[in-house]
């Protein structure tokens, strides 16, 4: 079942409760049992004027587990020594936890409608893509950006709505911040960068992706001896990571390498491959095709 974000509304108020020498741990356990939670995730935080307040120490919950649980919750509480419920005792919350008090049939129908809408929104976001090129050469106009239009054309044929983003300067902090903004605040489900994956000191795109997602997959395309020529790193990598529900893919800069990557990328996205598998397949394809041009692994 999907987990729903409580959006910081984690308080549950049980009104009409009389306590006399009651054990708060027993109360927390009764609430947890009613909602199919671990007792350590429930904390009794307040009791004033016959109102018992408990807080859930988790930010996500399966809404299906709490729908219509008012009566079981009140029954469990009333069975505890030192707890007595007044006539008309009720359960209330300012957030999603309020589903507890709803009639189960109506609540489940409403929840199903909500989940369908959420799925539709997620699907639409997953089909929104933005493409960033990187590098001073492109930003200054010395080199024409042929990658962005090619990627946009390929993705649009796959049903994506594509935005051509600005060229990003060669700075890991700046790149990471811009990618984070696209994922968290601009509603893009797919973020692609080209360039900045090399072994020179000006190449920072892979590092930016790893900064955002420490578990990002970053396989080598080829390796060099560190310190040879302008190589301050030991090889060229690509990266596939994620931020929230957005997938981030960092491809090389040369146009032929981007072209080689696109069929593998779009097929992997269609099959919803895990990031390590998708990154591995793209890297394998690049190594296979570029083995004669670069020292590959």
C-alpha atoms as an extended CHARMM CRD file, in Angstrom:
* protein
*
       297  EXT
         1         1  UNK       CA              0.0000000000        0.0000000000        0.0000000000  PROA      1               0.0000000000
         2         2  UNK       CA              1.2370000000        3.5460000000       -0.7040000000  PROA      2               0.0000000000
         3         3  UNK       CA              2.5650000000        5.6120000000        2.1590000000  PROA      3               0.0000000000
         4         4  UNK       CA              0.9900000000        9.0290000000        2.6670000000  PROA      4               0.0000000000
         5         5  UNK       CA              2.8680000000       12.0430000000        3.9630000000  PROA      5               0.0000000000
         6         6  UNK       CA              1.3070000000       13.4230000000        7.1400000000  PROA      6               0.0000000000
         7         7  UNK       CA              2.6640000000       16.8960000000        6.2310000000  PROA      7               0.0000000000
         8         8  UNK       CA              3.7240000000       17.5630000000        9.8110000000  PROA      8               0.0000000000
         9         9  UNK       CA              0.1070000000       17.0680000000       11.0280000000  PROA      9               0.0000000000
        10        10  UNK       CA              0.9880000000       14.2070000000       13.3520000000  PROA      10              0.0000000000
        11        11  UNK       CA             -1.1360000000       15.0640000000       16.3870000000  PROA      11              0.0000000000
        12        12  UNK       CA             -4.1960000000       13.0630000000       17.3200000000  PROA      12              0.0000000000
        13        13  UNK       CA             -6.6130000000       14.3590000000       19.9500000000  PROA      13              0.0000000000
        14        14  UNK       CA             -8.9860000000       12.0790000000       21.8470000000  PROA      14              0.0000000000
        15        15  UNK       CA            -11.6570000000       14.2640000000       23.4410000000  PROA      15              0.0000000000
        16        16  UNK       CA            -13.7780000000       13.1920000000       26.3780000000  PROA      16              0.0000000000
        17        17  UNK       CA            -11.1860000000       11.1430000000       28.2510000000  PROA      17              0.0000000000
        18        18  UNK       CA            -10.9950000000       10.8550000000       32.0350000000  PROA      18              0.0000000000
        19        19  UNK       CA             -7.7000000000        9.6380000000       33.4510000000  PROA      19              0.0000000000
        20        20  UNK       CA             -7.0270000000        8.4320000000       36.9840000000  PROA      20              0.0000000000
        21        21  UNK       CA             -3.6310000000        6.9330000000       37.7140000000  PROA      21              0.0000000000
        22        22  UNK       CA             -3.4290000000        5.7120000000       34.1120000000  PROA      22              0.0000000000
        23        23  UNK       CA             -0.2330000000        4.3330000000       32.5880000000  PROA      23              0.0000000000
        24        24  UNK       CA              0.7410000000        6.4920000000       29.5890000000  PROA      24              0.0000000000
        25        25  UNK       CA              2.7600000000        3.6570000000       28.0820000000  PROA      25              0.0000000000
        26        26  UNK       CA             -0.3820000000        1.5080000000       28.0450000000  PROA      26              0.0000000000
        27        27  UNK       CA             -2.2490000000        4.3440000000       26.3080000000  PROA      27              0.0000000000
        28        28  UNK       CA              0.4490000000        4.7130000000       23.6650000000  PROA      28              0.0000000000
        29        29  UNK       CA              0.4190000000        0.9550000000       23.0870000000  PROA      29              0.0000000000
        30        30  UNK       CA             -3.3830000000        0.9230000000       22.7240000000  PROA      30              0.0000000000
        31        31  UNK       CA             -3.2640000000        3.7270000000       20.1340000000  PROA      31              0.0000000000
        32        32  UNK       CA             -0.4570000000        2.0060000000       18.2540000000  PROA      32              0.0000000000
        33        33  UNK       CA             -2.3010000000       -1.3150000000       18.2560000000  PROA      33              0.0000000000
        34        34  UNK       CA             -5.4650000000        0.3410000000       16.9110000000  PROA      34              0.0000000000
        35        35  UNK       CA             -3.5560000000        1.9260000000       14.0170000000  PROA      35              0.0000000000
        36        36  UNK       CA             -1.2730000000       -1.0740000000       13.3690000000  PROA      36              0.0000000000
        37        37  UNK       CA              1.8190000000        0.9250000000       14.3420000000  PROA      37              0.0000000000
        38        38  UNK       CA              4.8190000000        0.1700000000       16.5140000000  PROA      38              0.0000000000
        39        39  UNK       CA              4.2770000000        1.4150000000       20.0580000000  PROA      39              0.0000000000
        40        40  UNK       CA              7.6020000000        3.2730000000       19.9460000000  PROA      40              0.0000000000
        41        41  UNK       CA              6.1230000000        5.4310000000       17.1650000000  PROA      41              0.0000000000
        42        42  UNK       CA              3.3640000000        6.7690000000       19.4250000000  PROA      42              0.0000000000
        43        43  UNK       CA              3.9710000000        9.2950000000       22.1950000000  PROA      43              0.0000000000
        44        44  UNK       CA              1.4350000000       10.7300000000       24.6410000000  PROA      44              0.0000000000
        45        45  UNK       CA              2.3010000000       14.4390000000       24.7050000000  PROA      45              0.0000000000
        46        46  UNK       CA             -0.4600000000       16.1670000000       26.6610000000  PROA      46              0.0000000000
        47        47  UNK       CA             -3.5820000000       15.7840000000       28.7730000000  PROA      47              0.0000000000
        48        48  UNK       CA             -5.6770000000       18.8250000000       29.6170000000  PROA      48              0.0000000000
        49        49  UNK       CA             -9.3980000000       19.4330000000       30.1520000000  PROA      49              0.0000000000
        50        50  UNK       CA            -10.3150000000       15.8360000000       29.3130000000  PROA      50              0.0000000000
        51        51  UNK       CA             -8.4080000000       15.9720000000       26.0220000000  PROA      51              0.0000000000
        52        52  UNK       CA             -5.6560000000       13.4070000000       25.4850000000  PROA      52              0.0000000000
        53        53  UNK       CA             -3.0910000000       14.3270000000       22.8280000000  PROA      53              0.0000000000
        54        54  UNK       CA             -0.8100000000       11.7850000000       21.1920000000  PROA      54              0.0000000000
        55        55  UNK       CA              1.8250000000       12.3450000000       18.5480000000  PROA      55              0.0000000000
        56        56  UNK       CA              2.9190000000        9.9410000000       15.8250000000  PROA      56              0.0000000000
        57        57  UNK       CA              6.6910000000        9.8870000000       15.5120000000  PROA      57              0.0000000000
        58        58  UNK       CA              6.7000000000        9.1090000000       11.8070000000  PROA      58              0.0000000000
        59        59  UNK       CA              6.0210000000       11.3100000000        8.8070000000  PROA      59              0.0000000000
        60        60  UNK       CA              4.3890000000        8.7440000000        6.5480000000  PROA      60              0.0000000000
        61        61  UNK       CA              1.5610000000        6.3040000000        7.1590000000  PROA      61              0.0000000000
        62        62  UNK       CA             -0.6050000000        3.9560000000        5.1390000000  PROA      62              0.0000000000
        63        63  UNK       CA             -3.9820000000        5.7180000000        5.1170000000  PROA      63              0.0000000000
        64        64  UNK       CA             -5.7600000000        2.3920000000        4.5640000000  PROA      64              0.0000000000
        65        65  UNK       CA             -4.6930000000        1.3280000000        8.0650000000  PROA      65              0.0000000000
        66        66  UNK       CA             -6.3330000000        4.2700000000        9.8320000000  PROA      66              0.0000000000
        67        67  UNK       CA             -9.6390000000        4.6530000000        7.9970000000  PROA      67              0.0000000000
        68        68  UNK       CA            -12.6220000000        4.0430000000       10.2470000000  PROA      68              0.0000000000
        69        69  UNK       CA            -10.4710000000        3.1460000000       13.2750000000  PROA      69              0.0000000000
        70        70  UNK       CA            -12.3140000000        5.4910000000       15.6690000000  PROA      70              0.0000000000
        71        71  UNK       CA            -14.3580000000        2.7900000000       17.4190000000  PROA      71              0.0000000000
        72        72  UNK       CA            -11.5120000000        0.2550000000       17.7700000000  PROA      72              0.0000000000
        73        73  UNK       CA             -9.2970000000        3.0380000000       19.1250000000  PROA      73              0.0000000000
        74        74  UNK       CA            -11.8500000000        4.1760000000       21.6940000000  PROA      74              0.0000000000
        75        75  UNK       CA            -12.5990000000        0.5720000000       22.6920000000  PROA      75              0.0000000000
        76        76  UNK       CA             -8.9000000000       -0.1520000000       23.2370000000  PROA      76              0.0000000000
        77        77  UNK       CA             -8.5160000000        2.9580000000       25.3640000000  PROA      77              0.0000000000
        78        78  UNK       CA            -11.5720000000        2.2180000000       27.4760000000  PROA      78              0.0000000000
        79        79  UNK       CA            -10.1680000000       -1.2170000000       28.3100000000  PROA      79              0.0000000000
        80        80  UNK       CA             -7.1220000000        0.3080000000       30.0340000000  PROA      80              0.0000000000
        81        81  UNK       CA             -7.0930000000        0.5950000000       33.8070000000  PROA      81              0.0000000000
        82        82  UNK       CA             -7.4470000000        4.2250000000       34.8460000000  PROA      82              0.0000000000
        83        83  UNK       CA             -9.0340000000        5.3390000000       31.5650000000  PROA      83              0.0000000000
        84        84  UNK       CA            -12.7210000000        6.1740000000       31.2950000000  PROA      84              0.0000000000
        85        85  UNK       CA            -14.4340000000        7.6430000000       28.2500000000  PROA      85              0.0000000000
        86        86  UNK       CA            -17.1860000000       10.1930000000       28.5820000000  PROA      86              0.0000000000
        87        87  UNK       CA            -20.3800000000        9.8930000000       26.4680000000  PROA      87              0.0000000000
        88        88  UNK       CA            -19.6790000000       11.3160000000       23.0190000000  PROA      88              0.0000000000
        89        89  UNK       CA            -15.9250000000       10.7980000000       23.2040000000  PROA      89              0.0000000000
        90        90  UNK       CA            -14.3590000000       11.6040000000       19.8260000000  PROA      90              0.0000000000
        91        91  UNK       CA            -11.1250000000       11.4230000000       17.8790000000  PROA      91              0.0000000000
        92        92  UNK       CA             -9.9150000000       14.4740000000       15.9560000000  PROA      92              0.0000000000
        93        93  UNK       CA             -6.9250000000       15.7070000000       13.9620000000  PROA      93              0.0000000000
        94        94  UNK       CA             -6.1430000000       18.7410000000       11.8380000000  PROA      94              0.0000000000
        95        95  UNK       CA             -4.5160000000       16.6020000000        9.1770000000  PROA      95              0.0000000000
        96        96  UNK       CA             -4.8120000000       13.2890000000        7.3940000000  PROA      96              0.0000000000
        97        97  UNK       CA             -5.1890000000       11.4770000000       10.7160000000  PROA      97              0.0000000000
        98        98  UNK       CA             -8.7340000000       12.8120000000       10.7350000000  PROA      98              0.0000000000
        99        99  UNK       CA             -9.5590000000        9.9110000000        8.4050000000  PROA      99              0.0000000000
       100       100  UNK       CA             -9.7370000000        7.8060000000       11.5710000000  PROA      100             0.0000000000
       101       101  UNK       CA            -13.0970000000        9.3040000000       12.4840000000  PROA      101             0.0000000000
       102       102  UNK       CA            -14.7320000000        8.9380000000        9.0470000000  PROA      102             0.0000000000
       103       103  UNK       CA            -17.1920000000        6.2330000000        8.0570000000  PROA      103             0.0000000000
       104       104  UNK       CA            -15.1220000000        3.4530000000        6.5290000000  PROA      104             0.0000000000
       105       105  UNK       CA            -17.1080000000        2.9800000000        3.2870000000  PROA      105             0.0000000000
       106       106  UNK       CA            -17.1840000000        6.6730000000        2.3950000000  PROA      106             0.0000000000
       107       107  UNK       CA            -13.5940000000        7.2110000000        3.4700000000  PROA      107             0.0000000000
       108       108  UNK       CA            -12.2570000000        4.3400000000        1.3600000000  PROA      108             0.0000000000
       109       109  UNK       CA            -14.0780000000        5.6600000000       -1.7120000000  PROA      109             0.0000000000
       110       110  UNK       CA            -12.6260000000        9.1330000000       -1.1000000000  PROA      110             0.0000000000
       111       111  UNK       CA             -9.1570000000        7.6990000000       -0.5540000000  PROA      111             0.0000000000
       112       112  UNK       CA             -9.3490000000        5.7400000000       -3.7980000000  PROA      112             0.0000000000
       113       113  UNK       CA            -10.2950000000        8.8990000000       -5.6950000000  PROA      113             0.0000000000
       114       114  UNK       CA             -7.4320000000       10.7490000000       -4.0250000000  PROA      114             0.0000000000
       115       115  UNK       CA             -4.9200000000        8.0410000000       -4.9290000000  PROA      115             0.0000000000
       116       116  UNK       CA             -6.0480000000        8.0500000000       -8.5710000000  PROA      116             0.0000000000
       117       117  UNK       CA             -5.5670000000       11.8040000000       -8.7330000000  PROA      117             0.0000000000
       118       118  UNK       CA             -2.1460000000       11.4860000000       -7.0740000000  PROA      118             0.0000000000
       119       119  UNK       CA             -1.1000000000        8.7870000000       -9.5470000000  PROA      119             0.0000000000
       120       120  UNK       CA             -2.2040000000       10.9630000000      -12.4540000000  PROA      120             0.0000000000
       121       121  UNK       CA             -0.1660000000       13.8780000000      -11.1050000000  PROA      121             0.0000000000
       122       122  UNK       CA              2.8840000000       11.6630000000      -10.6180000000  PROA      122             0.0000000000
       123       123  UNK       CA              2.5720000000       10.3160000000      -14.1530000000  PROA      123             0.0000000000
       124       124  UNK       CA              2.3300000000       13.8190000000      -15.5900000000  PROA      124             0.0000000000
       125       125  UNK       CA              5.3660000000       14.9300000000      -13.5960000000  PROA      125             0.0000000000
       126       126  UNK       CA              7.3050000000       11.8590000000      -14.7540000000  PROA      126             0.0000000000
       127       127  UNK       CA              6.7010000000       12.9820000000      -18.3290000000  PROA      127             0.0000000000
       128       128  UNK       CA              8.0520000000       16.4960000000      -17.7330000000  PROA      128             0.0000000000
       129       129  UNK       CA             11.7190000000       16.7450000000      -18.6660000000  PROA      129             0.0000000000
       130       130  UNK       CA             14.3170000000       19.5000000000      -18.6280000000  PROA      130             0.0000000000
       131       131  UNK       CA             17.6850000000       19.3720000000      -20.3900000000  PROA      131             0.0000000000
       132       132  UNK       CA             20.7500000000       21.3370000000      -19.2770000000  PROA      132             0.0000000000
       133       133  UNK       CA             24.0040000000       21.6970000000      -21.1590000000  PROA      133             0.0000000000
       134       134  UNK       CA             27.1250000000       22.6330000000      -19.2110000000  PROA      134             0.0000000000
       135       135  UNK       CA             30.3860000000       24.4010000000      -19.9130000000  PROA      135             0.0000000000
       136       136  UNK       CA             31.8430000000       27.8210000000      -20.6350000000  PROA      136             0.0000000000
       137       137  UNK       CA             32.3510000000       26.9850000000      -24.3020000000  PROA      137             0.0000000000
       138       138  UNK       CA             28.6280000000       26.5130000000      -24.8050000000  PROA      138             0.0000000000
       139       139  UNK       CA             27.5900000000       29.3900000000      -22.5380000000  PROA      139             0.0000000000
       140       140  UNK       CA             29.9170000000       31.8150000000      -24.3560000000  PROA      140             0.0000000000
       141       141  UNK       CA             28.7070000000       30.7480000000      -27.7690000000  PROA      141             0.0000000000
       142       142  UNK       CA             32.0790000000       29.3410000000      -28.8200000000  PROA      142             0.0000000000
       143       143  UNK       CA             30.5060000000       25.9130000000      -29.2680000000  PROA      143             0.0000000000
       144       144  UNK       CA             26.9810000000       25.3600000000      -30.5770000000  PROA      144             0.0000000000
       145       145  UNK       CA             24.7130000000       23.3100000000      -28.3140000000  PROA      145             0.0000000000
       146       146  UNK       CA             23.6400000000       20.4570000000      -30.5810000000  PROA      146             0.0000000000
       147       147  UNK       CA             22.8410000000       18.1140000000      -27.6960000000  PROA      147             0.0000000000
       148       148  UNK       CA             19.8170000000       19.8210000000      -26.1780000000  PROA      148             0.0000000000
       149       149  UNK       CA             17.7080000000       19.9050000000      -29.3700000000  PROA      149             0.0000000000
       150       150  UNK       CA             18.6230000000       16.3030000000      -30.1870000000  PROA      150             0.0000000000
       151       151  UNK       CA             17.6750000000       15.0960000000      -26.7020000000  PROA      151             0.0000000000
       152       152  UNK       CA             14.4770000000       17.1630000000      -26.7330000000  PROA      152             0.0000000000
       153       153  UNK       CA             13.4520000000       15.7190000000      -30.0930000000  PROA      153             0.0000000000
       154       154  UNK       CA             14.0700000000       12.1500000000      -28.9210000000  PROA      154             0.0000000000
       155       155  UNK       CA             12.1880000000       12.6060000000      -25.6490000000  PROA      155             0.0000000000
       156       156  UNK       CA              9.2380000000       14.3540000000      -27.2950000000  PROA      156             0.0000000000
       157       157  UNK       CA              8.8500000000       11.3490000000      -29.5920000000  PROA      157             0.0000000000
       158       158  UNK       CA              8.6530000000        9.2420000000      -26.4240000000  PROA      158             0.0000000000
       159       159  UNK       CA              5.8060000000       11.3580000000      -25.0570000000  PROA      159             0.0000000000
       160       160  UNK       CA              7.7410000000       13.7670000000      -22.8370000000  PROA      160             0.0000000000
       161       161  UNK       CA              7.0790000000       17.4700000000      -22.5600000000  PROA      161             0.0000000000
       162       162  UNK       CA             10.5770000000       18.9390000000      -22.7380000000  PROA      162             0.0000000000
       163       163  UNK       CA             11.9950000000       22.2470000000      -21.5530000000  PROA      163             0.0000000000
       164       164  UNK       CA             15.3960000000       23.3700000000      -22.8060000000  PROA      164             0.0000000000
       165       165  UNK       CA             17.1310000000       24.7260000000      -19.7200000000  PROA      165             0.0000000000
       166       166  UNK       CA             19.9950000000       27.2210000000      -19.5990000000  PROA      166             0.0000000000
       167       167  UNK       CA             23.6460000000       26.2930000000      -19.8800000000  PROA      167             0.0000000000
       168       168  UNK       CA             25.0770000000       25.6280000000      -16.4230000000  PROA      168             0.0000000000
       169       169  UNK       CA             28.4420000000       27.0530000000      -15.4050000000  PROA      169             0.0000000000
       170       170  UNK       CA             31.2310000000       24.6990000000      -14.3750000000  PROA      170             0.0000000000
       171       171  UNK       CA             30.6130000000       24.7750000000      -10.6290000000  PROA      171             0.0000000000
       172       172  UNK       CA             29.5130000000       21.7350000000       -8.6200000000  PROA      172             0.0000000000
       173       173  UNK       CA             27.5810000000       23.7190000000       -5.9950000000  PROA      173             0.0000000000
       174       174  UNK       CA             25.7500000000       25.7570000000       -8.6220000000  PROA      174             0.0000000000
       175       175  UNK       CA             24.9030000000       22.6900000000      -10.7110000000  PROA      175             0.0000000000
       176       176  UNK       CA             23.6370000000       20.7700000000       -7.6790000000  PROA      176             0.0000000000
       177       177  UNK       CA             21.4840000000       23.7170000000       -6.6020000000  PROA      177             0.0000000000
       178       178  UNK       CA             19.9810000000       24.1070000000      -10.0740000000  PROA      178             0.0000000000
       179       179  UNK       CA             19.1930000000       20.4050000000      -10.3880000000  PROA      179             0.0000000000
       180       180  UNK       CA             17.6430000000       20.3970000000       -6.9230000000  PROA      180             0.0000000000
       181       181  UNK       CA             15.4650000000       23.3560000000       -7.8710000000  PROA      181             0.0000000000
       182       182  UNK       CA             14.2570000000       21.6100000000      -11.0140000000  PROA      182             0.0000000000
       183       183  UNK       CA             13.3690000000       18.4640000000       -9.0790000000  PROA      183             0.0000000000
       184       184  UNK       CA             11.8750000000       19.9040000000       -5.9080000000  PROA      184             0.0000000000
       185       185  UNK       CA             10.2710000000       23.1700000000       -6.9760000000  PROA      185             0.0000000000
       186       186  UNK       CA              9.7250000000       23.1300000000      -10.7300000000  PROA      186             0.0000000000
       187       187  UNK       CA              8.0120000000       19.7620000000      -11.0490000000  PROA      187             0.0000000000
       188       188  UNK       CA             10.3120000000       17.9320000000      -13.4560000000  PROA      188             0.0000000000
       189       189  UNK       CA             10.3760000000       14.1600000000      -13.2990000000  PROA      189             0.0000000000
       190       190  UNK       CA             13.3610000000       13.7600000000      -15.6210000000  PROA      190             0.0000000000
       191       191  UNK       CA             16.4680000000       15.9700000000      -15.5800000000  PROA      191             0.0000000000
       192       192  UNK       CA             19.2250000000       15.4420000000      -18.1430000000  PROA      192             0.0000000000
       193       193  UNK       CA             22.5850000000       17.1560000000      -18.2910000000  PROA      193             0.0000000000
       194       194  UNK       CA             25.2180000000       16.9450000000      -21.0020000000  PROA      194             0.0000000000
       195       195  UNK       CA             28.8940000000       17.6830000000      -20.4910000000  PROA      195             0.0000000000
       196       196  UNK       CA             31.0240000000       18.1270000000      -17.4060000000  PROA      196             0.0000000000
       197       197  UNK       CA             31.5820000000       14.3980000000      -16.8520000000  PROA      197             0.0000000000
       198       198  UNK       CA             35.2280000000       14.3240000000      -17.9000000000  PROA      198             0.0000000000
       199       199  UNK       CA             38.5110000000       14.0210000000      -16.0200000000  PROA      199             0.0000000000
       200       200  UNK       CA             39.5600000000       17.6780000000      -16.1190000000  PROA      200             0.0000000000
       201       201  UNK       CA             39.3660000000       20.1290000000      -13.2550000000  PROA      201             0.0000000000
       202       202  UNK       CA             36.4920000000       22.0030000000      -14.8700000000  PROA      202             0.0000000000
       203       203  UNK       CA             34.2470000000       18.9090000000      -14.9900000000  PROA      203             0.0000000000
       204       204  UNK       CA             31.8540000000       18.8420000000      -12.0430000000  PROA      204             0.0000000000
       205       205  UNK       CA             28.5090000000       17.4260000000      -13.1700000000  PROA      205             0.0000000000
       206       206  UNK       CA             28.9340000000       13.9060000000      -11.7930000000  PROA      206             0.0000000000
       207       207  UNK       CA             30.1000000000       15.3330000000       -8.4630000000  PROA      207             0.0000000000
       208       208  UNK       CA             26.9970000000       17.5660000000       -8.3640000000  PROA      208             0.0000000000
       209       209  UNK       CA             24.6900000000       14.5790000000       -8.8920000000  PROA      209             0.0000000000
       210       210  UNK       CA             26.4510000000       12.6160000000       -6.1480000000  PROA      210             0.0000000000
       211       211  UNK       CA             26.1300000000       15.6300000000       -3.8550000000  PROA      211             0.0000000000
       212       212  UNK       CA             22.3490000000       15.4880000000       -4.3530000000  PROA      212             0.0000000000
       213       213  UNK       CA             22.1460000000       11.7110000000       -4.2450000000  PROA      213             0.0000000000
       214       214  UNK       CA             25.0090000000        9.9660000000       -2.4230000000  PROA      214             0.0000000000
       215       215  UNK       CA             23.6620000000        6.6550000000       -3.7390000000  PROA      215             0.0000000000
       216       216  UNK       CA             23.7640000000        7.7610000000       -7.3670000000  PROA      216             0.0000000000
       217       217  UNK       CA             25.2370000000        5.2770000000       -9.8400000000  PROA      217             0.0000000000
       218       218  UNK       CA             28.3760000000        6.6830000000      -11.4970000000  PROA      218             0.0000000000
       219       219  UNK       CA             30.1240000000        4.0520000000      -13.6290000000  PROA      219             0.0000000000
       220       220  UNK       CA             33.2710000000        4.7720000000      -15.6310000000  PROA      220             0.0000000000
       221       221  UNK       CA             33.2030000000        5.0860000000      -19.3970000000  PROA      221             0.0000000000
       222       222  UNK       CA             36.9710000000        5.0770000000      -19.5690000000  PROA      222             0.0000000000
       223       223  UNK       CA             39.9590000000        5.5110000000      -17.2680000000  PROA      223             0.0000000000
       224       224  UNK       CA             43.1480000000        7.5680000000      -17.4260000000  PROA      224             0.0000000000
       225       225  UNK       CA             46.2900000000        7.8020000000      -15.3970000000  PROA      225             0.0000000000
       226       226  UNK       CA             45.6250000000       10.5710000000      -12.9270000000  PROA      226             0.0000000000
       227       227  UNK       CA             47.7740000000       13.6550000000      -13.5690000000  PROA      227             0.0000000000
       228       228  UNK       CA             48.3870000000       12.8520000000      -17.2190000000  PROA      228             0.0000000000
       229       229  UNK       CA             47.9690000000       15.9800000000      -19.3200000000  PROA      229             0.0000000000
       230       230  UNK       CA             44.9630000000       17.9360000000      -18.0330000000  PROA      230             0.0000000000
       231       231  UNK       CA             43.4680000000       14.9070000000      -16.2690000000  PROA      231             0.0000000000
       232       232  UNK       CA             43.0780000000       15.6310000000      -12.5710000000  PROA      232             0.0000000000
       233       233  UNK       CA             40.6910000000       12.6920000000      -12.1830000000  PROA      233             0.0000000000
       234       234  UNK       CA             41.2290000000        9.0600000000      -13.0710000000  PROA      234             0.0000000000
       235       235  UNK       CA             38.5400000000        8.7530000000      -15.7130000000  PROA      235             0.0000000000
       236       236  UNK       CA             35.2900000000        9.7630000000      -17.3450000000  PROA      236             0.0000000000
       237       237  UNK       CA             32.0040000000        8.7980000000      -15.7090000000  PROA      237             0.0000000000
       238       238  UNK       CA             28.3230000000        9.2320000000      -16.2970000000  PROA      238             0.0000000000
       239       239  UNK       CA             25.7900000000        9.4390000000      -13.4930000000  PROA      239             0.0000000000
       240       240  UNK       CA             22.2010000000        8.4350000000      -12.7900000000  PROA      240             0.0000000000
       241       241  UNK       CA             20.6640000000        9.6040000000       -9.5450000000  PROA      241             0.0000000000
       242       242  UNK       CA             17.3870000000       10.7260000000       -8.0650000000  PROA      242             0.0000000000
       243       243  UNK       CA             15.9490000000       13.5270000000       -5.9780000000  PROA      243             0.0000000000
       244       244  UNK       CA             12.4550000000       12.9200000000       -4.5840000000  PROA      244             0.0000000000
       245       245  UNK       CA             10.5670000000       11.4270000000       -7.5540000000  PROA      245             0.0000000000
       246       246  UNK       CA             12.8510000000       12.9570000000      -10.2000000000  PROA      246             0.0000000000
       247       247  UNK       CA             15.4370000000       10.9850000000      -12.1590000000  PROA      247             0.0000000000
       248       248  UNK       CA             18.7090000000       12.7690000000      -12.9680000000  PROA      248             0.0000000000
       249       249  UNK       CA             20.8790000000       11.5480000000      -15.8410000000  PROA      249             0.0000000000
       250       250  UNK       CA             24.2640000000       13.0930000000      -16.6290000000  PROA      250             0.0000000000
       251       251  UNK       CA             25.5420000000       12.2740000000      -20.1120000000  PROA      251             0.0000000000
       252       252  UNK       CA             28.8370000000       13.1580000000      -21.8110000000  PROA      252             0.0000000000
       253       253  UNK       CA             29.2850000000       16.3290000000      -23.8370000000  PROA      253             0.0000000000
       254       254  UNK       CA             30.3290000000       15.0960000000      -27.3030000000  PROA      254             0.0000000000
       255       255  UNK       CA             27.3070000000       14.9060000000      -29.5880000000  PROA      255             0.0000000000
       256       256  UNK       CA             28.0780000000       11.4430000000      -30.9210000000  PROA      256             0.0000000000
       257       257  UNK       CA             28.2860000000       10.0670000000      -27.3710000000  PROA      257             0.0000000000
       258       258  UNK       CA             24.9370000000       11.6140000000      -26.4700000000  PROA      258             0.0000000000
       259       259  UNK       CA             23.4440000000       10.1130000000      -29.6180000000  PROA      259             0.0000000000
       260       260  UNK       CA             24.8170000000        6.6870000000      -28.6940000000  PROA      260             0.0000000000
       261       261  UNK       CA             23.2760000000        6.9800000000      -25.2190000000  PROA      261             0.0000000000
       262       262  UNK       CA             19.7510000000        8.0450000000      -26.1380000000  PROA      262             0.0000000000
       263       263  UNK       CA             18.2420000000        4.7520000000      -27.3170000000  PROA      263             0.0000000000
       264       264  UNK       CA             19.5130000000        2.9700000000      -24.1970000000  PROA      264             0.0000000000
       265       265  UNK       CA             18.3000000000        5.8250000000      -21.9990000000  PROA      265             0.0000000000
       266       266  UNK       CA             14.7810000000        5.9940000000      -23.3940000000  PROA      266             0.0000000000
       267       267  UNK       CA             14.3910000000        2.2190000000      -23.3290000000  PROA      267             0.0000000000
       268       268  UNK       CA             15.5890000000        2.1240000000      -19.7150000000  PROA      268             0.0000000000
       269       269  UNK       CA             13.2170000000        4.9010000000      -18.7000000000  PROA      269             0.0000000000
       270       270  UNK       CA             10.3200000000        3.1210000000      -20.3600000000  PROA      270             0.0000000000
       271       271  UNK       CA             11.1520000000       -0.0440000000      -18.4180000000  PROA      271             0.0000000000
       272       272  UNK       CA             11.6860000000        1.9540000000      -15.2070000000  PROA      272             0.0000000000
       273       273  UNK       CA             15.1110000000        0.4320000000      -14.6510000000  PROA      273             0.0000000000
       274       274  UNK       CA             16.8000000000        1.0640000000      -11.2870000000  PROA      274             0.0000000000
       275       275  UNK       CA             19.4200000000        3.7960000000      -11.4650000000  PROA      275             0.0000000000
       276       276  UNK       CA             22.3730000000        1.4250000000      -11.1490000000  PROA      276             0.0000000000
       277       277  UNK       CA             21.0830000000       -0.7840000000      -13.9630000000  PROA      277             0.0000000000
       278       278  UNK       CA             20.2600000000        2.1640000000      -16.2270000000  PROA      278             0.0000000000
       279       279  UNK       CA             23.6440000000        3.7800000000      -15.6070000000  PROA      279             0.0000000000
       280       280  UNK       CA             25.4070000000        0.4680000000      -16.2360000000  PROA      280             0.0000000000
       281       281  UNK       CA             23.6420000000       -0.0950000000      -19.5440000000  PROA      281             0.0000000000
       282       282  UNK       CA             24.4040000000        3.4180000000      -20.7820000000  PROA      282             0.0000000000
       283       283  UNK       CA             28.0500000000        3.1050000000      -19.7280000000  PROA      283             0.0000000000
       284       284  UNK       CA             28.3600000000       -0.3160000000      -21.3730000000  PROA      284             0.0000000000
       285       285  UNK       CA             26.9760000000        1.0740000000      -24.6050000000  PROA      285             0.0000000000
       286       286  UNK       CA             29.4320000000        3.9680000000      -24.5440000000  PROA      286             0.0000000000
       287       287  UNK       CA             32.3970000000        1.7310000000      -23.7340000000  PROA      287             0.0000000000
       288       288  UNK       CA             31.4130000000       -0.6360000000      -26.5180000000  PROA      288             0.0000000000
       289       289  UNK       CA             31.2420000000        2.1250000000      -29.1120000000  PROA      289             0.0000000000
       290       290  UNK       CA             34.1170000000        4.2700000000      -27.9060000000  PROA      290             0.0000000000
       291       291  UNK       CA             36.6610000000        1.5750000000      -27.1440000000  PROA      291             0.0000000000
       292       292  UNK       CA             38.6810000000        2.4310000000      -30.2200000000  PROA      292             0.0000000000
       293       293  UNK       CA             38.7940000000        6.1350000000      -29.4490000000  PROA      293             0.0000000000
       294       294  UNK       CA             39.5870000000        6.0740000000      -25.7370000000  PROA      294             0.0000000000
       295       295  UNK       CA             41.3090000000        3.7600000000      -23.3180000000  PROA      295             0.0000000000
       296       296  UNK       CA             38.3270000000        1.8830000000      -21.9790000000  PROA      296             0.0000000000
       297       297  UNK       CA             37.9210000000       -0.3600000000      -19.0140000000  PROA      297             0.0000000000
